[in-house]
Amino acid sequence: MDTKSFLAFAGAIPDALCLVAADGTILAANDDAKKRFGPPANLKDIVDDPAANVPQFLRMASRCRTPVVDGMRLRCREGCRMY
């Protein structure tokens, strides 16, 4: 999915959504994601779970067509944590 199509879709969703490349680079984020995590960078920068294997998770997610394949604890700007 290209970033323009993603943002057209994600902009209508009230929850944080990010478009992530295979290497973890956050290519695009909707407004809620930017508010919670800051400007797009890399998924590895916001994962708050030392046991999380981000590359393995992304490989698995890239093969799956369901919206939720697993979960990781993420660190928000305000210090909160979310799954």
Summary of the structure (lengths in Angstrom):
residues: 83
radius of gyration: 12.2
end to end distance: 23.4
largest distance: 33.4
contacts: 198
relative contact order: 0.16
helix: 34%
strand: 17%
